[in-house]
Every structure is written in structure tokens, then in C-alpha cells.
Amino acid sequence: MAVFPVACSSDSGSGSTSGKAADKVTMSDQWIKAADSGMSAAFGTLNNASDQPVQLVAASSPASARVEIHEVVADAAGGDKTMRPKEGGLTIPAHGSWTLKPGAEHLMFMDLTQPLRTGSETTLNLVFSDGSSTTITAQVRDFAGGKENYAPTTGANAAHGG
């Protein structure tokens, strides 16, 4: 299991006292789905070392025009799954974690600015509700996808992804 620190601090002692979410959150096992164009998605586990819940509210990457926090929900009949933006972001519990995975919550790359090739790496900037942010690096991997339908709330074209 690869664990990459996502926050840098000048505090050489144990336990930062800044209180900023970005100083308390790390991401492990992070990866991004390989894609030539269009959309892709990032996955991994967000770990919160603080005594308070932390809210992830946005993300960005140079590999994509925009990154959205998405969820996957089953339709009323329980058959098809629909992917859509997750209102309010994600809450990572105090001393807990939140796993971003295919078929569930994930970070959706919209309008790729460059191909994401297997084995390469790209950065992802995570933004928290307190205004702090941190940048992580994730490896690009092959993945067939969950084949969910995309239900945008902004009128964008429907597509498959995440």
C-alpha cells in the first residue's frame, strides 16, 4: 500500500497546531483512470488525523479543465446507476477516512486537457471548507470503469465514466 503525504509543514515536531484541514489530511492508494480524452476519475482514501471532521469542497488538476466531486446513486428501480455532482462535497470524519472508489464517490476529471497515460503521474489539488488546500500526486492506471450514466446538474452532455 503506497502512502503519499499530501501536506508539507515547516513544523518538525509531532502534531501540527495550525488547525488547517490541509495539514491534517493525507491520501493513500490514490490513482487516476487512464483516458485519451473526455473524462476520467481519481480514487483513493482520504485520511483525517484531526480531532474535527474535515470537508473536501473542491479539487483541480492541470490535466483537466475542471474536477468535480461526484457520487453514484441507483435509480428508484435499483437497476441503473447514475453519476452526479455531490452537493456540499465530502466530510472526512475526525480520526477517520473516506474512500473514493469506482461505483461510489470519486473526483471526476471533466474535459481532459491532455491524455492520461498508464504509468504516468499527475497532480491533484484538494480544497477544504476552511480555504486551505494541498496537492497530491497520483499514478494513472488502466480501469474499465463502472459504466454509470452521468447526470450533470449544469446542463453538460451526458456521458459514461467513473
C-alpha positions as CSV (number, residue, x, y, z in Angstrom):
1,M,0.0,0.0,0.0
2,A,1.5,3.3,-1.1
3,V,1.0,6.2,1.2
4,F,1.9,9.7,0.0
5,P,1.9,12.7,2.3
6,V,-0.2,15.5,0.9
7,A,0.7,18.3,3.2
8,C,4.0,20.0,3.8
9,S,4.7,21.7,7.0
10,S,7.7,23.6,8.5
11,D,6.8,22.2,11.9
12,S,9.4,19.5,12.6
13,G,7.8,18.4,15.8
14,S,5.0,15.9,16.1
15,G,1.4,17.2,15.5
16,S,0.8,20.4,13.7
17,T,-1.1,23.0,15.7
18,S,-2.2,25.1,12.7
19,G,-5.7,23.7,12.6
20,K,-5.8,23.9,8.8
21,A,-7.6,20.9,7.2
22,A,-4.8,20.6,4.6
23,D,-2.3,20.0,7.4
24,K,-4.3,17.1,8.8
25,V,-5.4,15.2,5.6
26,T,-3.4,12.7,3.7
27,M,-4.4,10.5,0.8
28,S,-3.3,6.9,0.3
29,D,-3.6,4.4,-2.6
30,Q,-4.5,7.3,-4.9
31,W,-4.8,6.7,-8.6
32,I,-6.4,8.1,-11.7
33,K,-8.2,6.2,-14.5
34,A,-6.2,6.2,-17.8
35,A,-8.0,8.1,-20.7
36,D,-7.1,9.6,-24.0
37,S,-9.7,12.5,-23.8
38,G,-13.0,13.5,-22.4
39,M,-13.4,12.4,-18.8
40,S,-11.6,10.4,-16.1
41,A,-11.7,9.9,-12.4
42,A,-9.4,9.9,-9.3
43,F,-9.7,7.4,-6.5
44,G,-8.0,6.7,-3.1
45,T,-8.5,7.0,0.6
46,L,-8.6,10.4,2.3
47,N,-7.3,10.2,5.9
48,N,-8.1,12.8,8.5
49,A,-5.7,12.9,11.5
50,S,-7.5,15.9,13.2
51,D,-10.0,16.0,16.1
52,Q,-12.6,17.6,13.9
53,P,-14.4,16.5,10.7
54,V,-12.9,17.9,7.5
55,Q,-14.9,19.0,4.5
56,L,-13.5,18.5,1.0
57,V,-15.3,21.0,-1.2
58,A,-13.4,21.2,-4.5
59,A,-10.5,19.9,-6.5
60,S,-8.5,20.8,-9.6
61,S,-5.8,19.3,-11.8
62,P,-3.7,20.6,-14.7
63,A,-4.8,17.5,-16.6
64,S,-8.4,18.6,-16.7
65,A,-10.4,21.8,-17.4
66,R,-12.4,21.1,-14.2
67,V,-12.6,18.5,-11.4
68,E,-15.9,17.7,-9.7
69,I,-16.7,15.7,-6.6
70,H,-19.2,13.0,-7.7
71,E,-21.4,10.4,-6.2
72,V,-23.0,7.3,-7.8
73,V,-26.7,6.6,-6.9
74,A,-29.0,3.8,-8.0
75,D,-32.2,4.8,-9.8
76,A,-35.6,4.2,-8.0
77,A,-35.9,0.7,-9.5
78,G,-32.5,-0.2,-8.2
79,G,-31.1,-1.1,-11.7
80,D,-29.1,1.6,-13.4
81,K,-26.5,3.7,-11.6
82,T,-26.2,7.4,-12.2
83,M,-23.2,9.5,-11.5
84,R,-23.8,13.2,-10.5
85,P,-22.0,16.0,-8.7
86,K,-22.2,15.6,-4.9
87,E,-23.7,18.6,-3.2
88,G,-21.7,20.0,-0.4
89,G,-18.6,17.9,-1.0
90,L,-17.3,15.1,1.2
91,T,-17.0,15.1,5.0
92,I,-14.0,13.1,6.3
93,P,-14.7,12.1,9.9
94,A,-12.4,13.1,12.8
95,H,-9.6,10.5,13.1
96,G,-11.3,8.7,10.2
97,S,-11.2,8.2,6.4
98,W,-13.3,8.4,3.3
99,T,-12.6,6.1,0.4
100,L,-13.1,7.4,-3.2
101,K,-13.7,4.3,-5.4
102,P,-15.3,3.3,-8.7
103,G,-19.0,3.0,-8.4
104,A,-19.1,5.4,-5.4
105,E,-17.8,8.8,-4.6
106,H,-14.8,9.9,-6.7
107,L,-13.2,13.0,-8.2
108,M,-14.4,13.4,-11.8
109,F,-12.0,14.9,-14.3
110,M,-14.1,16.8,-16.9
111,D,-12.7,17.9,-20.3
112,L,-9.2,16.5,-20.1
113,T,-6.5,18.9,-21.3
114,Q,-4.1,16.1,-22.1
115,P,-4.2,12.3,-22.4
116,L,-3.7,10.4,-19.1
117,R,-1.4,7.5,-20.0
118,T,-1.0,4.4,-17.9
119,G,2.1,4.6,-15.7
120,S,2.3,8.4,-15.8
121,E,1.6,10.6,-12.8
122,T,-0.4,13.8,-12.4
123,T,-1.2,16.2,-9.6
124,L,-4.5,16.9,-8.0
125,N,-5.2,19.9,-5.7
126,L,-7.6,19.3,-2.9
127,V,-9.5,22.3,-1.4
128,F,-11.2,22.2,2.0
129,S,-14.0,24.2,3.5
130,D,-11.6,26.3,5.7
131,G,-9.9,27.6,2.5
132,S,-6.8,25.5,2.9
133,S,-5.6,23.3,0.1
134,T,-3.0,20.6,-0.6
135,T,-1.6,18.9,-3.7
136,I,-1.2,15.2,-4.2
137,T,0.4,13.2,-6.9
138,A,-1.4,10.1,-8.3
139,Q,-0.4,7.4,-10.7
140,V,-2.5,6.8,-13.9
141,R,-3.8,3.2,-14.2
142,D,-5.9,1.2,-16.6
143,F,-9.5,0.6,-15.5
144,A,-12.6,-0.4,-17.5
145,G,-15.0,1.7,-15.4
146,G,-18.2,1.3,-13.6
147,K,-20.4,2.2,-16.7
148,E,-22.5,4.6,-14.7
149,N,-24.7,7.2,-16.5
150,Y,-23.7,10.8,-16.0
151,A,-26.4,13.1,-14.8
152,P,-25.0,16.6,-14.8
153,T,-26.7,19.4,-12.9
154,T,-25.3,22.1,-15.1
155,G,-26.7,21.0,-18.5
156,A,-23.4,19.4,-19.8
157,N,-23.7,16.5,-22.2
158,A,-24.4,13.1,-20.7
159,A,-21.6,10.6,-20.9
160,H,-20.2,7.4,-19.3
161,G,-17.3,7.5,-16.8
162,G,-16.2,7.0,-13.2
